[in-house]
Amino acid sequence: MPREREFGCYIHIPFCKKICSYCDFCKVFYEEGLVDEYLDELDREIKNSYNGEVIDTLYIGGGTPSALTKNQLGYLFSIIEQNLNLKKDIEYTVECNFDSVDKDKLDLMKKHGVNRISFGLESINNENLEKLDRLTDKKKAKEIVAYCKKIGLKNINLDLMYAIPGETIEVLKKDLKFVKELDPTHISTYSLIIEEHTRLSINKTHYIDENLDREMYDTIINTFKDYDHYEISNFAKKKNYRSKHNLKYWNNKEYYAYGLGSAGYEGKVRYQHTKSINKYLDGDYMMENGIEILSDKEKIEYEVLLNLRTKDGIDLREFEKKYKSRLDNHYNYKKLIDENLLIEEDRHVFIPENLWYISNSVIVRLLEEEVNGE
């Protein structure tokens, strides 16, 4: 009997009660009536486009999903349960902010099968938080994380941001110490990117010195050396706590996407939803020119640049099985091995961890080594 296809699924909840200065994700100020309309439309979209595949990872991101009321969250979970074929041992993640989540909402999530929570901590330093327009109360963060563990929501990710203008190594170390004290099963760390049209960009904020950025990255790696550093920015307490959903992205697997501004990948198609709330509510879901039909060459290129973000890199056996062709038929990766930019070991090709900070440069170099200009 053939195995059913398994897909990931991402659902975007764009609503926020406060807009952070660095955020370029698709977001809308929270209005109760608007959220209700949005959830109705989300229900229609899923009903009209889901084809029944088994969903083995589900990620509800934002925005701020925890900004929804308890009743709205309950409606969202019922939409999911009525429409999607969820695998029994699914990884089911919801993004939350400490300032908008409470024990009742966490109880509701647990009741509906959520088994992984991702908290946007970012920093505990007041100056950092002011620059980011974030609210984080240390006492509440401790209480909420402890409550999650108490009710069995033990798979907890914390997001941490660094390289914030004015930040020092000493400030970063205090943030890292607090994260360690909370003892999460997963940590995601991100160097601040100043995106166009964000408040930081409008205010002409400058990046910190590149040498300091590198020192901060190395400090983070050293602090979490007892974790599994399985992707450039991600650390798992144990291998089984790696984010299965994010590994869908990095392993170039298929995943549905629903909701404003979300991006999905099905078959040979990558697609991007509109960022206009009015268009979305009118049932006009896709961004103009937001559908990309991939050639075999483009699929392979995505495979390479995504896989190489991870500790495991490109699985040569999996690559041959997937594309009926060897990697060296497409890229002269042996040349980069000779230059000590890549390692080949146990039928995997990967970037050594000491070069992860410049991984983008390594990936560009590999893509330049196309065989016969394929």
N, C-alpha and C positions, 0 to 999 in steps of 0.2 A: 504493500500500500504506500503510495508516494507521500512524503512528508508535506504537510501544509506549509505554505510560505509564511514566514514570520516577518512582520514589519514593526518598526518603531512608530510612535505617534507623538507629535508635538502639538500642544494646544496653547495658543497665545491669549493671555488675558491682559489687555493693554492698560488697564486702569490704575492710576496712582493718585494718592492724596497729596503728594509732594513730588515735584520734578527735580531730580538730581542734576547738578551742574555739568556732569560729564556724560550723561546718558544720551545715546543716539538710537536706542531701541524705540520701536513704535509704541508710543504711549499717549494716553488721553487722561485729562483730569477726571477724577471719579465723580459721577452723578448717578444717583440710585436708579432713576428711570432709564437712563442711557444704558446702564449695565443690564437691566432687565431686557431691553430691546436687543442688545448685543447677544445675550445668551439665547434668546429665541432664534436669532439669525444663525448663530453657531450650530444650533440643533438642526436647522434646515440644511446648512452646508454639509454637515456630516452625513445626514440621511441621503443627500443627493450624490455624494461622491465616494463614499466608503464602499469597498468591494468585498468585505467579509473576511479578509485575511486575519490570521491570528496576530494579535498585538502583544508582543512580549516585553516591550518597554513603553512606558507612557510618561511624558514629561509636561507638566503644566507650568509654563513660565510667563514672564511679563516684562514690563509692567510690574504689578504687585498683586498676584492672585489672592494673597491674604488680606488685601484691602476690601474684598467683597464681604458682605454681611454673611452671617451663618446661613440664613435662608438662601441667599444667592449661591453660596458654595454648595449647599445641598442640591439645588437645582442643577448646577454644573455637574455634580457627581451622578445625578440621575440621568442626564443627557448621555454621559459616557457609558453608564451601565446599560441603558436601553438601546444604544446604537453600536457599540464596539464589542468585538469578540475578544475578550481579555483572557490571556493565558493564565492558568491557575497560579503559576509562580512568577508572575509579572514583576518587573521592577517599576514601581509607581511613585513618581517624584512630584512634589509640589514646592514651588519657590515661595518663601515667606520672608517678610521683614519683621524684626523684633517689635517694632513700634505698632504693627497692625495685627499681629497674631495674638490669640489668647487661648486659654485652656479649653474653652468650649469648642473653638474652631479645630484645635488639635484632636480633641475627642471625636469630632465629626469626621475628620480625615481618616483617623484610625478605623472608625466604624465602616468606612467605605473602601477600605483596602489599601489606602496610601501606606507605603512602607519605607519611604525615603523622603527626608525633608532637606531642602537646601536653603540655608539662611544667608541673607546678604548682611554680613557683619561689616566688611570693608575696613574699618578702623575703630579704635576706641579713643584715639587722640582727639581732643576737642578742636584743635586748630585744623587737623585733617578733615574732620567731620564738617566744620564750617565751610571749608573750601569745596567740599563735595556736595554740600546741602543735604547732608544725611543726618538722621537721628538714630543714635544707638545708646541705650542705657545699659551700662555694664551689669547692674544688678538684675534688670529684667532679662537680659541675655542669659545669665547664669540660671535664673529661675526657669525660663522656657526650655533651655536645653536639658536641665534636670528633669522637667516634667515629661518631655519627649521620651527620655530613657525610662522613666517610671511606668509609662503606659505602653511601652514596647516599641516605640518609634526610635529604635536605636541607630538606624542607618542615617547619619546626620552629616551633611556637607556644610562647611563654612566658606564663604567667599571672602577673600582678603585682597585689598588693593594696596599697591605700594608705588614708589616713585612719584608721590604727590609733591607738588612744588613746596619747598620749605621743609620737607620731611628730612630727618636725619637717620642715620643708622640706629642711634639710641632709641628714637621714637619707634622705628620699625621693630626693634627687638622687644619693646614692651607689648606691641600688638601681637607678635609671635608668641610671647610668653602667655598672654591671655588665651590665645587660640589653643595652645598646648594644655592649659588648665581646663578648658572645656572638653578636651579629649574627644574630638569628633572622629568619625570613621573615615572622613574624606575632607580634603582641603583643596580649594581652587584659589590660586594666587595670580593676580593680573597687574602688570605694570600699566599705570595710567596712560590711556591714549586720548589725546585731545582731538575729538572728532569735529568736523565742520558743523556749524549751526547749533552747537551746544553752547551753554553759557560760558564755559571755560574758553572756548574758541572766540566767542564774541568779545570777551574781556581780554583777548590777546595774551592768554596765559602761556608761559613758556615751559618746555620740558626741563627736567632736571639734567644735570651733567651726565653724559653717557657712562662715564667711569663709575659714578655713584650708583647709577641704575644697575650696572653689572655687579657692583659690590653687594647691592641689596638682593639681587637674584641669587648670588652665591651664599649670602647669609641665610636666605630662606631654605635653600637646598641643604645646607649644613644643619639647620634647626630641625628639619624633618627627615634627617637621614635614616631614622628608624621606620619611616613610612616607605611604601612602594611608590617611587617616583616614576609613574608609568606613562606620563605624557608631559610635554614641556611645562605646562602650568598646573598639573594635577598630581595629587598625592593621595594614596589610599592606605589605610591602616594595615590592611591585609589585601591580598590579591582579589579575594571575593568581594571586596568593597569598592573595586573599580566601578566607575559609572558605566553601567551597561548601555544606557541610552546614548551618552556622549561617544562611546565606542562605536555606536552605529555610524555616527558622522565620520570618525577618523578611519574606520574600516570600510568606508564607502558603501554601506548597506542601505537598503531602502527604508524610507520612513514617510508616513503621512504628515501633513501639516495643516492645521485648521486655525482660522482666526486672523485678525488684522496683522499685516506685516510679516506673517510667518513664511518660512521657506521649506519646501519638501523635495523629495527625490523618489520617483517611481519609475522603474524600468529604465528607459533612456531619457527621461524627462526630469529636469530640475525646474522648479517653479517658485515664484515669489508672489505673495498676496499683496494687494493694494494696501497703502498706508493711510488711505482716506476713510475715515469712519463713516462718512455719508455714503460713499460708494459701496462699502461693505454692507451696510444696513439695507441698501437697495438690491443686494444680491449680486453685485458686480465685484466678484471676489479677487480676481487676479490683477496684478499690476500691469499697466500697459507695457508690452514687450517683456513681460515677466516669465514667459515660458521658453525654456532653452532645451531644444532637442539635441542630444549629444551624439556625436559620431563615436565610433569605437576608439579612435585616437584620443578624443576628449575624455571619454570614460577612464581610459588608462592614465591620462594625465592627472585627473582628479584622484585616482587611486594612489598614485605615487606621492603627490604633495600632501594628501591627508594622512596616509600611512606613516610617512616619515616624521610626523609630529609625535609618534609614540615610541616608547621603549622597545617594543617588539618589531617596529618598522614594517617592512614589506615581507610577508610570508611568501616565499618563492613558489611553494607547492600550491598554495591557495591562488596565487596569481595565475599560474599555468592552468589550473582547473577552471578558473573564471573566464580567462581570455583565450584559452587554447593556444597559448604562445608563451615563450619565455621572456622574462624581463629584458635580457640582453639582446633580444630581437628588436627592442624599441629604444633602449638607452644603454650607452656604454658605461655602466655603473662601475665596471672594474677599474676604469681610469681614476675614479674618485677614491676607490679603495687604495690604489697605489699612492694617492696623495694624502692618505690618512683622514679623508673626510667622511668616509663610510666604512663600516665593518660588515663582513659577511661571516655569519656563524650559525651553525645548525639550520641551514636553509632559510635564514632570515637576513635581510639587508637593512641596516639601521644606522642612524647618526649616533656617534658616541656621546655620552652625556656631557662630557666636557666641552662639546661644541653646540649644545642645544641653544645656548644664548644667541648664536649666529646661524641657527638652523635655516632661516629663510634664505640666507646666502648660499648655503649648501644645496638646498632644494633647487634654487635657480640654476646653480652650476650643473646639477644633474639634468634638468630639463633642457639645458643647452647642448647636452651630449646625445641628442637624438640620432638614432642609426638611420643612415640614408635619408635624412631630412623627413622622416615619417611625421 
